[in-house]
């Protein structure tokens, strides 16, 4: 029995996205060609344009998919913490070390330069912020902890600071992203 065209298309699109994630994370946008991605995915180069529109659009999609996947690593780490202080420190340390953060920062930069990608970047950031807000709300309810501002603002402030710290670090400024008190940005405290 032959595979239905839609199922085959979803499988091909997903294979392209997985290959792009790995290649972009390993080598960066400039060092990866459409042919490289197509070869790694077992696809044809024209399928990248068909499914994503451009290499830059695929980069944005792959970068945020990778970030969303890696951001889920924060959840079990945070849930194991018993005090608000250790929770804040663990989240900060882990988020700053995620390999996908500089890739996502680069994707935001690409999106800023390409107006047709603005909506995609905004949508991906919205998903990240919503995922973080949902997680934070769950932790607060489980532990009986509190925060000093709405959870949506807490989540957005956290990730904005993560991006900023990595951007400054990656742009060659002396110091490291760990020099930023990311844990201090979070207002999680005992109720």
C-alpha positions as CSV (number, residue, x, y, z in Angstrom):
1,X,0.0,0.0,0.0
2,X,1.4,3.4,-0.9
3,X,1.7,6.2,1.6
4,X,-0.9,9.0,1.2
5,X,0.6,12.2,-0.2
6,X,-0.2,14.3,2.9
7,X,1.5,11.8,5.2
8,X,4.5,11.6,2.9
9,X,4.6,15.4,2.8
10,X,4.5,15.7,6.6
11,X,7.2,13.1,6.9
12,X,9.4,14.9,4.4
13,X,8.9,18.3,6.1
14,X,9.7,16.8,9.5
15,X,12.9,15.1,8.1
16,X,14.0,18.4,6.6
17,X,13.4,20.2,9.9
18,X,15.2,17.6,12.0
19,X,18.2,17.7,9.6
20,X,18.2,21.5,9.6
21,X,18.1,21.6,13.4
22,X,21.2,19.3,13.7
23,X,23.2,21.1,11.0
24,X,22.4,24.6,12.1
25,X,23.1,23.8,15.7
26,X,26.4,22.2,14.7
27,X,27.7,24.7,12.1
28,X,25.5,27.8,12.1
29,X,23.4,29.4,9.3
30,X,26.1,30.6,7.0
31,X,28.0,27.3,6.9
32,X,25.0,25.1,6.0
33,X,23.7,25.0,2.4
34,X,20.3,24.0,1.2
35,X,22.0,21.1,-0.5
36,X,23.5,20.0,2.8
37,X,20.1,20.0,4.5
38,X,18.4,18.2,1.6
39,X,21.1,15.6,1.6
40,X,20.9,15.0,5.3
41,X,17.1,14.8,5.1
42,X,17.0,12.5,2.1
43,X,15.0,15.2,0.3
44,X,15.5,17.4,-2.8
45,X,16.7,21.0,-2.5
46,X,13.5,22.3,-4.0
47,X,11.5,20.7,-1.3
48,X,13.1,23.1,1.3
49,X,11.7,26.0,-0.7
50,X,8.4,24.3,-1.2
51,X,7.9,23.5,2.5
52,X,9.6,26.5,4.2
53,X,9.9,29.3,1.5
54,X,13.6,30.0,2.1
55,X,16.7,28.8,4.0
56,X,16.2,31.7,6.4
57,X,12.6,30.7,7.1
58,X,13.8,27.1,7.7
59,X,16.5,28.4,10.0
60,X,14.0,30.4,12.1
61,X,11.7,27.4,12.4
62,X,14.5,25.0,13.2
63,X,16.1,27.3,15.8
64,X,12.9,27.8,17.7
65,X,11.9,24.2,17.5
66,X,15.3,23.3,19.0
67,X,15.0,25.9,21.7
68,X,11.5,24.8,22.7
69,X,12.7,21.2,22.9
70,X,15.8,22.2,25.0
71,X,13.7,24.6,27.2
72,X,11.7,21.6,28.4
73,X,15.0,20.5,30.2
74,X,14.3,23.2,32.7
75,X,11.0,21.7,33.8
76,X,12.3,18.6,35.7
77,X,15.3,20.5,37.0
78,X,13.1,23.1,38.5
79,X,10.6,20.6,39.9
80,X,13.4,18.9,41.9
81,X,14.2,22.1,43.8
82,X,12.7,22.5,47.2
83,X,13.4,26.2,47.9
84,X,12.6,29.3,45.8
85,X,16.3,30.2,45.9
86,X,17.5,26.9,44.6
87,X,14.7,26.9,41.9
88,X,15.8,30.3,40.7
89,X,19.5,29.4,40.6
90,X,18.9,26.0,38.8
91,X,16.7,27.6,36.1
92,X,19.1,30.4,35.5
93,X,22.2,28.2,35.3
94,X,20.5,25.7,33.0
95,X,18.8,28.3,30.7
96,X,22.1,30.2,30.1
97,X,23.8,26.9,29.2
98,X,21.3,25.7,26.6
99,X,23.1,25.3,23.3
100,X,20.0,26.4,21.4
101,X,19.9,29.9,23.0
102,X,22.6,31.5,20.7
103,X,20.9,29.8,17.7
104,X,17.6,31.3,18.6
105,X,19.2,34.7,19.2
106,X,20.6,34.5,15.7
107,X,17.2,33.5,14.3
108,X,15.7,36.6,15.9
109,X,18.4,38.7,14.2
110,X,17.6,37.1,10.9
111,X,13.9,37.6,11.5
112,X,14.5,41.3,12.3
113,X,16.2,41.8,8.9
114,X,13.6,39.9,6.9
115,X,10.1,41.4,7.4
116,X,8.4,38.3,6.0
117,X,9.8,36.4,9.0
118,X,8.6,38.8,11.7
119,X,5.3,36.9,12.2
120,X,7.1,33.5,12.5
121,X,9.5,34.9,15.1
122,X,6.7,36.4,17.0
123,X,4.7,33.2,17.0
124,X,7.6,31.1,18.2
125,X,8.4,33.6,21.0
126,X,4.7,33.5,22.0
127,X,4.9,29.7,22.3
128,X,8.1,29.9,24.3
129,X,6.6,32.5,26.7
130,X,3.4,30.6,27.0
131,X,5.2,27.3,27.7
132,X,7.3,29.1,30.4
133,X,4.2,30.7,31.9
134,X,2.4,27.4,32.1
135,X,5.3,25.7,33.7
136,X,5.9,28.5,36.2
137,X,2.2,28.6,37.2
138,X,2.3,24.8,37.8
139,X,5.4,25.1,40.0
140,X,3.9,27.9,42.0
141,X,0.7,25.9,42.6
142,X,2.6,22.7,43.5
143,X,5.0,24.4,45.9
144,X,2.7,27.1,47.3
145,X,5.3,29.8,46.2
146,X,4.5,33.3,45.0
147,X,5.8,35.9,42.5
148,X,5.7,39.6,42.6
149,X,4.2,40.1,39.1
150,X,1.9,38.3,36.7
151,X,3.3,34.9,35.5
152,X,3.2,36.0,31.9
153,X,5.5,39.0,32.7
154,X,7.8,36.8,34.9
155,X,8.2,34.3,32.0
156,X,8.8,36.9,29.4
157,X,11.3,38.8,31.6
158,X,13.2,35.6,32.3
159,X,13.6,34.6,28.7
160,X,14.4,38.1,27.5
161,X,17.2,38.3,30.0
162,X,18.5,34.9,28.9
163,X,18.6,36.1,25.3
164,X,20.2,39.4,26.3
165,X,22.9,37.8,28.4
166,X,23.8,35.3,25.6
167,X,23.8,38.0,23.0
168,X,26.2,40.2,25.0
169,X,28.4,37.2,25.7
170,X,28.4,36.0,22.1
171,X,29.1,39.5,20.7
172,X,32.6,39.5,22.2
173,X,32.0,41.8,25.2
174,X,34.3,40.8,28.1
175,X,32.8,38.5,30.5
176,X,30.3,35.7,30.3
177,X,26.5,35.3,30.3
178,X,26.9,33.9,33.8
179,X,28.0,37.4,34.9
180,X,24.3,38.4,34.6
181,X,22.2,37.8,37.7
182,X,19.5,35.9,35.9
183,X,18.3,34.2,39.1
184,X,17.8,37.7,40.5
185,X,15.4,38.5,37.7
186,X,13.0,35.9,38.9
187,X,10.8,37.0,41.8
188,X,9.8,33.4,42.9
189,X,9.6,33.4,46.7
190,X,7.9,31.6,49.6
191,X,4.3,32.7,50.0
